[in-house]
Amino acid sequence: MNKLKSVCVYCGSNFNGDVQLRKAIKELAETLVRQEIRLVYGGGSVGVMGVLANDVLELGGLVTGVIPQFLMDKEVGHKGVTEMLITENMHQRKQKMADLSDGFVILPGGFGTLEEFFEVLTWLQLGLHNKPIGVLNVNGFYDPLFAQMEMMVQSKFLKPANRDLVFNEADAETLIDKMDNFSAIPDEVWFRERNLI
């Protein structure tokens, strides 16, 4: 029985047409629908967001979009999702998406995707939630980011235990399975001890 009933996916509002990324999106959609996990996402009809939402809907899955009013006004909101929640601003949008989700998946994207990723990761490190976070690392897209995290560990700005809070997988089903069995054990002594060895 899945602990994950809904998963928030952070991803790009652009789509570059990459064949491997397109395949990964489809596999993630199939995994979510097969395991009866609701997709929670940013509510857009464009980019990777729109492709993923369409795939889940076409497979008969449930999709909740969360979008601020100003983006609805720009007509980028998806018209066919199961449920659309409209917020006043971006902060409320992110909070609502987090509240509705049992875990977080990160697909390729830009600044916004990284900002959302690091926010929920920081919240996990601080013990503000205990939900799993997984990066679907399509074709090594996030390899440089994980190399940067390793540099943070080596430079003693980040504890290995906290770096290891993030799943890094290239396969959607493997990622979701690992997330479903996640137990958060952040190392919280960072604020009591300055020694990061």
Secondary structure per residue as TSV (DSSP state, phi and psi in degrees):
chain	resnum	aa	ss	phi	psi
A	1	M	-	360.0	125.9
A	2	N	-	-68.4	133.4
A	3	K	S	-75.4	-32.0
A	4	L	-	-79.1	112.9
A	5	K	S	-100.6	-26.2
A	6	S	E	-147.8	142.7
A	7	V	E	-128.2	131.0
A	8	C	E	-87.5	127.5
A	9	V	E	-111.8	121.9
A	10	Y	E	-96.6	130.2
A	11	C	-	-161.6	173.4
A	12	G	-	-72.7	148.2
A	13	S	S	-89.4	5.1
A	14	N	-	-119.3	156.4
A	15	F	-	-134.8	125.2
A	16	N	-	-86.8	1.1
A	17	G	-	81.8	4.8
A	18	D	-	-61.1	129.0
A	19	V	H	-65.3	-40.6
A	20	Q	H	-67.8	-38.4
A	21	L	H	-65.5	-41.9
A	22	R	H	-59.9	-41.6
A	23	K	H	-65.1	-41.7
A	24	A	H	-64.8	-39.3
A	25	I	H	-61.5	-45.3
A	26	K	H	-61.8	-43.4
A	27	E	H	-66.1	-37.5
A	28	L	H	-64.9	-44.9
A	29	A	H	-58.8	-44.9
A	30	E	H	-62.6	-41.1
A	31	T	H	-64.4	-45.3
A	32	L	H	-61.4	-46.2
A	33	V	H	-68.0	-42.9
A	34	R	H	-61.0	-37.3
A	35	Q	T	-93.6	9.2
A	36	E	T	56.4	45.8
A	37	I	-	-105.4	125.1
A	38	R	E	-71.3	138.5
A	39	L	E	-87.2	126.6
A	40	V	E	-113.2	128.4
A	41	Y	E	-152.5	-178.8
A	42	G	-	-73.0	4.4
A	43	G	-	82.0	2.2
A	44	G	B	-81.9	157.2
A	45	S	S	-101.8	-1.6
A	46	V	S	-113.8	163.3
A	47	G	H	66.0	-159.6
A	48	V	H	-58.9	-36.4
A	49	M	H	-53.9	-51.7
A	50	G	H	-66.2	-40.2
A	51	V	H	-61.5	-46.8
A	52	L	H	-63.4	-46.9
A	53	A	H	-59.6	-44.4
A	54	N	H	-61.6	-42.4
A	55	D	H	-62.3	-45.7
A	56	V	H	-63.1	-44.1
A	57	L	H	-64.3	-42.3
A	58	E	H	-63.8	-28.2
A	59	L	T	-87.7	1.0
A	60	G	T	88.6	15.6
A	61	G	-	-85.6	173.7
A	62	L	-	-100.9	137.4
A	63	V	E	-133.2	124.6
A	64	T	E	-110.6	121.2
A	65	G	E	-99.6	142.5
A	66	V	E	-128.7	117.9
A	67	I	E	-141.9	141.8
A	68	P	E	-75.2	154.3
A	69	Q	H	-55.9	-39.2
A	70	F	H	-64.7	-28.6
A	71	L	H	-78.9	-32.2
A	72	M	H	-62.8	-39.7
A	73	D	H	-63.3	-28.2
A	74	K	T	-85.1	1.9
A	75	E	T	63.2	36.4
A	76	V	-	-102.6	0.5
A	77	G	B	-71.7	142.8
A	78	H	-	-73.6	132.3
A	79	K	S	-88.8	-12.6
A	80	G	S	-114.3	12.0
A	81	V	-	-73.0	161.1
A	82	T	S	-60.8	-41.0
A	83	E	E	-148.0	134.0
A	84	M	E	-123.8	122.9
A	85	L	E	-108.7	129.3
A	86	I	E	-109.7	127.5
A	87	T	E	-109.1	168.2
A	88	E	S	-76.7	-32.2
A	89	N	S	-153.3	178.9
A	90	M	H	-67.5	-36.4
A	91	H	H	-63.2	-44.6
A	92	Q	H	-65.2	-37.0
A	93	R	H	-59.8	-49.8
A	94	K	H	-63.9	-40.5
A	95	Q	H	-64.6	-43.4
A	96	K	H	-63.8	-43.6
A	97	M	H	-60.6	-42.6
A	98	A	H	-66.1	-43.4
A	99	D	H	-62.1	-35.3
A	100	L	T	-80.7	-7.9
A	101	S	-	-114.0	149.4
A	102	D	S	-97.5	-5.4
A	103	G	-	-173.2	171.9
A	104	F	E	-132.6	132.7
A	105	V	E	-118.5	136.5
A	106	I	E	-113.0	120.8
A	107	L	-	-101.9	168.9
A	108	P	S	-54.2	143.1
A	109	G	-	-172.7	-164.7
A	110	G	-	-112.6	-145.1
A	111	F	H	-54.7	-46.9
A	112	G	H	-61.7	-40.2
A	113	T	H	-63.5	-45.4
A	114	L	H	-65.6	-39.7
A	115	E	H	-62.4	-43.7
A	116	E	H	-66.4	-41.9
A	117	F	H	-58.2	-51.8
A	118	F	H	-71.1	-26.7
A	119	E	H	-66.1	-51.0
A	120	V	H	-69.7	-28.6
A	121	L	H	-68.8	-41.6
A	122	T	H	-63.9	-42.0
A	123	W	H	-59.5	-40.6
A	124	L	H	-64.6	-45.0
A	125	Q	H	-59.9	-36.2
A	126	L	T	-81.5	-5.4
A	127	G	T	79.1	18.7
A	128	L	S	-79.7	-17.1
A	129	H	-	-151.5	168.1
A	130	N	-	-129.1	37.6
A	131	K	-	-94.5	142.5
A	132	P	-	-69.8	149.5
A	133	I	E	-127.2	124.5
A	134	G	E	-128.6	134.6
A	135	V	E	-99.0	121.0
A	136	L	E	-87.1	96.2
A	137	N	-	-87.4	81.1
A	138	V	G	-73.2	119.0
A	139	N	G	54.2	35.4
A	140	G	G	73.0	16.1
A	141	F	T	-53.0	-40.5
A	142	Y	T	-98.8	9.7
A	143	D	H	-54.6	-45.4
A	144	P	H	-61.9	-31.8
A	145	L	H	-67.9	-41.7
A	146	F	H	-70.1	-31.0
A	147	A	H	-64.4	-38.6
A	148	Q	H	-64.8	-40.5
A	149	M	H	-61.8	-39.9
A	150	E	H	-63.1	-38.9
A	151	M	H	-62.9	-38.2
A	152	M	H	-62.3	-39.4
A	153	V	H	-66.5	-49.3
A	154	Q	H	-60.4	-34.6
A	155	S	T	-86.7	2.4
A	156	K	T	64.0	35.2
A	157	F	S	-99.6	-10.0
A	158	L	S	-145.4	134.2
A	159	K	-	-81.3	143.0
A	160	P	H	-53.8	-38.2
A	161	A	H	-61.1	-34.4
A	162	N	H	-81.9	-35.2
A	163	R	H	-59.5	-37.1
A	164	D	T	-78.1	0.9
A	165	L	T	-70.1	-16.3
A	166	V	E	-101.4	129.5
A	167	F	E	-82.8	139.2
A	168	N	E	-127.4	101.8
A	169	E	E	-136.1	148.6
A	170	A	S	-93.9	-14.5
A	171	D	S	-110.8	128.0
A	172	A	H	-62.2	-45.5
A	173	E	H	-65.7	-41.4
A	174	T	H	-60.7	-43.3
A	175	L	H	-61.9	-49.7
A	176	I	H	-63.9	-39.6
A	177	D	H	-62.8	-42.9
A	178	K	H	-65.8	-40.8
A	179	M	H	-63.2	-37.0
A	180	D	H	-67.1	-23.7
A	181	N	T	-104.2	16.0
A	182	F	-	-73.9	140.6
A	183	S	-	-132.1	116.4
A	184	A	-	-77.2	125.9
A	185	I	-	-133.4	70.1
A	186	P	-	-66.4	146.9
A	187	D	-	-87.4	103.2
A	188	E	G	-89.1	0.1
A	189	V	G	-76.4	1.6
A	190	W	G	-55.3	-31.0
A	191	F	G	-89.8	-9.0
A	192	R	T	-102.3	-33.7
A	193	E	-	-116.7	139.7
A	194	R	-	-94.4	-7.3
A	195	N	-	-86.9	113.3
A	196	L	-	-99.0	27.2
A	197	I	-	-80.3	360.0
